């Protein structure tokens, strides 16, 4: 009797993608990525971004504040059930800050999607995120202390 064993090789791209996703979950901090999960985008394009915020304490997250990097023009938001959203605009009408209020329980995370046009110049965007918990404590993901709260960054090329 002749038996044939069929093997399937997983393309290295998918292995790398899976590893990147696991690393981003293992890092477990608030991040802004493209809708596809990348930390890189193109100059001047309209991009859908996602803000991912895990609750890392044993108490509820009640508020997430995102400071929009200079040069990024936020145009719209996806509705996030259970959350209210307020925006702050500058004198030119550009969104400079977004605050979502709601509840993210321990061992849960929330995702907030928004569309924005990238700056016309290449460089690194730093997304400053402030996560408030039900006890009033705030975790700053803004690079003030990178060991405790690294800011999320997007490279625009």
C-alpha positions as CSV (number, residue, x, y, z in Angstrom):
1,X,0.0,0.0,0.0
2,X,1.4,3.4,-1.0
3,X,0.7,6.4,1.3
4,X,1.3,10.0,0.2
5,X,1.8,12.6,2.9
6,X,0.8,16.1,1.7
7,X,2.4,19.0,3.5
8,X,1.5,22.6,3.2
9,X,4.1,25.4,3.7
10,X,2.8,28.5,5.3
11,X,4.1,31.5,3.4
12,X,6.6,33.5,5.4
13,X,4.4,36.6,5.0
14,X,1.6,35.0,7.1
15,X,4.1,33.8,9.7
16,X,5.5,37.4,10.0
17,X,2.0,38.9,10.2
18,X,0.9,36.4,12.9
19,X,4.1,37.2,14.9
20,X,3.5,40.9,14.6
21,X,-0.1,40.5,15.8
22,X,1.1,38.5,18.8
23,X,3.7,41.0,19.6
24,X,1.2,43.8,19.5
25,X,-1.1,41.9,21.9
26,X,1.8,40.9,24.1
27,X,2.9,44.6,24.4
28,X,-0.7,45.3,25.6
29,X,-0.8,49.1,25.5
30,X,-2.9,51.6,23.8
31,X,-1.9,51.8,20.1
32,X,-3.0,53.5,16.9
33,X,-2.5,51.5,13.7
34,X,-3.9,51.5,10.2
35,X,-7.1,49.5,9.7
36,X,-4.8,46.7,8.4
37,X,-2.7,46.8,11.6
38,X,0.3,48.6,10.2
39,X,2.4,51.3,11.9
40,X,3.3,52.7,8.5
41,X,1.3,54.7,5.9
42,X,1.8,57.0,2.9
43,X,2.2,60.7,2.6
44,X,-1.0,62.7,2.0
45,X,-3.4,59.7,1.7
46,X,-6.7,59.2,3.4
47,X,-6.3,56.4,5.9
48,X,-8.6,54.5,8.3
49,X,-6.9,54.2,11.7
50,X,-7.9,52.1,14.7
51,X,-7.2,53.0,18.3
52,X,-6.9,49.8,20.3
53,X,-7.2,50.2,24.1
54,X,-6.9,47.2,26.5
55,X,-7.8,47.4,30.1
56,X,-4.7,46.4,32.0
57,X,-5.9,46.9,35.5
58,X,-8.5,45.0,37.6
59,X,-10.8,48.0,37.3
60,X,-12.8,49.5,34.5
61,X,-11.4,52.0,31.9
62,X,-13.9,54.9,31.8
63,X,-12.3,57.3,29.3
64,X,-9.8,57.4,26.5
65,X,-8.3,60.7,25.3
66,X,-6.4,60.8,22.0
67,X,-4.2,63.8,21.0
68,X,-4.1,64.0,17.2
69,X,-0.6,64.6,15.8
70,X,-0.1,68.0,14.0
71,X,-0.6,67.7,10.3
72,X,-3.2,64.9,10.6
73,X,-6.7,65.9,9.4
74,X,-9.4,63.7,11.0
75,X,-12.5,63.6,8.9
76,X,-14.9,61.1,10.5
77,X,-15.4,58.4,13.1
78,X,-17.0,55.0,13.2
79,X,-19.8,54.8,15.7
80,X,-18.7,52.9,18.8
81,X,-21.7,51.5,20.7
82,X,-21.6,52.2,24.4
83,X,-19.3,55.2,24.1
84,X,-19.9,59.0,23.8
85,X,-17.3,61.0,21.8
86,X,-16.4,64.6,22.0
87,X,-13.8,66.4,19.9
88,X,-11.7,69.5,20.3
89,X,-10.9,71.6,17.3
90,X,-8.4,74.3,16.7
91,X,-9.0,77.8,15.1
92,X,-8.8,76.2,11.6
93,X,-11.5,73.6,12.5
94,X,-9.1,70.7,12.6
95,X,-9.6,68.0,15.2
96,X,-6.8,68.2,17.8
97,X,-8.2,65.9,20.5
98,X,-10.8,63.2,20.8
99,X,-12.3,61.9,24.1
100,X,-14.4,58.7,24.3
101,X,-16.3,57.9,27.5
102,X,-17.7,54.5,28.2
103,X,-16.7,51.3,30.0
104,X,-14.0,48.8,29.1
105,X,-14.0,46.0,31.7
106,X,-10.9,44.2,33.0
107,X,-9.7,41.6,30.5
108,X,-11.4,43.5,27.6
109,X,-10.3,46.0,25.0
110,X,-12.1,48.5,22.9
111,X,-11.3,49.6,19.3
112,X,-12.2,53.1,17.9
113,X,-12.0,53.6,14.2
114,X,-11.5,57.0,12.5
115,X,-10.6,58.3,9.1
116,X,-7.9,60.9,8.6
117,X,-5.7,62.4,5.9
118,X,-2.0,62.0,6.5
119,X,0.4,65.0,6.4
120,X,1.9,66.1,3.1
121,X,5.4,65.6,4.5
122,X,6.9,62.3,5.5
123,X,8.0,61.7,9.1
124,X,6.9,60.0,12.3
125,X,3.5,60.7,13.9
126,X,3.3,60.4,17.6
127,X,-0.2,59.5,18.9
128,X,-0.6,60.5,22.6
129,X,-3.2,58.5,24.4
130,X,-4.4,58.9,28.0
131,X,-6.4,56.1,29.6
132,X,-8.5,56.9,32.7
133,X,-9.7,54.2,35.1
134,X,-12.7,54.2,37.4
135,X,-10.5,55.1,40.4
136,X,-9.5,58.3,38.6
137,X,-5.9,57.1,37.8
138,X,-4.6,58.0,34.3
139,X,-2.1,55.9,32.3
140,X,-0.3,58.2,29.9
141,X,0.8,56.5,26.6
142,X,2.7,59.6,25.6
143,X,6.5,58.8,25.9
144,X,6.8,61.0,29.0
145,X,8.1,57.8,30.6
146,X,8.6,55.3,27.7
147,X,9.3,52.4,30.1
148,X,5.8,52.9,31.6
149,X,3.8,54.3,28.7
150,X,5.3,54.2,25.2
151,X,3.5,56.4,22.7
152,X,2.1,54.8,19.6
153,X,3.9,55.9,16.4
154,X,3.1,55.8,12.7
155,X,5.8,56.3,10.1
156,X,4.5,58.3,7.1
157,X,6.5,57.8,3.9
